[in-house]
Amino acid sequence: MSMKRTPLPGVGVQYDVTTHSGQHLSIVVHQDGRRFLGFYSADDPDNCQASFKLDPDEAASLAALIAPDRGPDLAVGELDLATERIPVTTKSPYRGRPLGDTRARTRTGASIVAVLRRTAPHPAPGPDFRLEAGDILVVVGTREGVEELAQIITGG
């Protein structure tokens, strides 16, 4: 895969990605956090086939979905454990609140084992740790517990 970074003065940065199979994707990261994804024809690199606008929350959620380092589900005896990354968006009812307010383990049996923040990772956060929009929660539990916690965090 090749990637080209082009500064766009007054706008942000454009990243042009070409996969090993020759597919072309362009990502424009605006200074205000918006992202635009553009998909291009392999025959004509100037012909944009489709374009999608993503707000910062949508971009974070999409990034969490396609991140290759998501841990596999683990079988431990009779217990199937799942690991998941759950984004905290601006719409989360827990944005700006302490982690303990989620009552994650009590309500779902799933544990928040780390919080990934743009500035630094925070392993084993305590109940007083305040969640912020853009945080990614690293969660471990049963598949059902992890899915239930995702619904709680996203407010869904």
N, C-alpha and C positions, 0 to 999 in steps of 0.2 A: 504494500500500500504506500502511496506517496501522498504527501500533504504539502500544500503551499499556503503560506500565511501572507495576507495582503492588508496593510493598514488602510482604513478608509477615513481620512481626516474629517472630523465633525460627525462621523456616523458610528464607527467602531472598527471591527476587524472582520475580514472575510477569510474563511478557510475553505480551500478547494481540495477535495479528497478524491483520489482515483484508486479504486480497489485493484487487486491483482487480476481480477477478471475484466478490468477495463471500464467498470461502471464509475460514473462521475456524480459526486454529491458536493454541493456548496452550502456552507453554513455562514450566515452573516450574524455576528454578535453585535447588537447595538449597545451604545453606551448606557442606555436606560434598562438593559437587561433583556429586552426582547430578542428572540432568535427567529431567523427565517431559514428554512431548509429548502433547497432547490435541487431537483433531480433532473439530470441532463441526458440527452440522447447520446449513445456511444458513437453513432455515426457523425453527429454534429455537436461538438462540445460547447457551442454557443446557443444551442436550442434547448431552452428550459422546458421540460415536459410537464412539470408540476412544481408548485411552491406552497409551503405551509408556514403559517405564522404561529409561533409558540410564545406564550408569556413565560416569565421566569419560573413559575410553578410547574407549568407543563413541561418546560425544558428539563427541570430537575427530576420530574417523574419519569420522563422518557429516558434520561441518562441512567437513572436507577434501574430501569427495566433492561437496558441493553449492556450494562456493566458486566464484563466477563468474569469478574472475581466474586460473583455471588456464590456462597458456599453451597455444596450439595446437601440434599437431605441425608441424614444419617440414621441408620438403624442401630439402636442400642438395646440389645435384648428384645423385648416385646414392644419397646417404645420407639416410634419413628419421630425423629427430631428434624425440624426444618429450620433453616436460617434464611432470613429475608432482610432486605433494606427497605425501610419505609420512610418516604420523604415527609417532612413537616412543611406544609404549604402555608401561604398567608390565610387560607380559609380554615386551617386547623383550629379546633376549639382549644387546643393546648399551646398554641403559639404564644410566647411571652410568659408562660406559666411554668412552675416547677415540675420536674419530672414526676415527683411523688403524687401530684394531682391526678395523673393518669390511672393510678392504682392498677397498673398493667398486670403485674404478677397475680394479684388478688382476683382480678376480674377475668383473666384469660389463661393464667398459668404460664404465659410466655414472659421471657425476661429481656429487658433492654440491656444489652451487654456493652454497647458503645454508642457514642454519638459522633458522627463525622460532620465536622463544621469546616467551612472554607478556610478558616484560620488555623485549625489544628484538630486532630482527632482527640476524643475524650473517652478513654476506656473506663469501664466500670463507673459510670456517673452516679452520683448519690441522689437522693430524693430532692435536694435543694437545687440541683442543676436546672437552670432555666432554658427551656427550648426556644429556638428561634426559627423563623421561616428560612428555609434553605438547609436546615439540618437534615441529616439522613440518620435514622435510627437503625442500628444493627440489632436484630431481634432473633432470639432462639426459643423454640418451643415446639409443641405439636403443630402440625399443619393447620388444624382447626384454631388453635390458640393464636397462632401468628396471623391468620386471616382475620380473626375477630379483633385483634389489636390494630391491624391496619385500618379496619373500619372505624375504630374508636379514634385513632390519631387523625384520620382524614376527615372525620365528622360525617362519614357516609352512612 
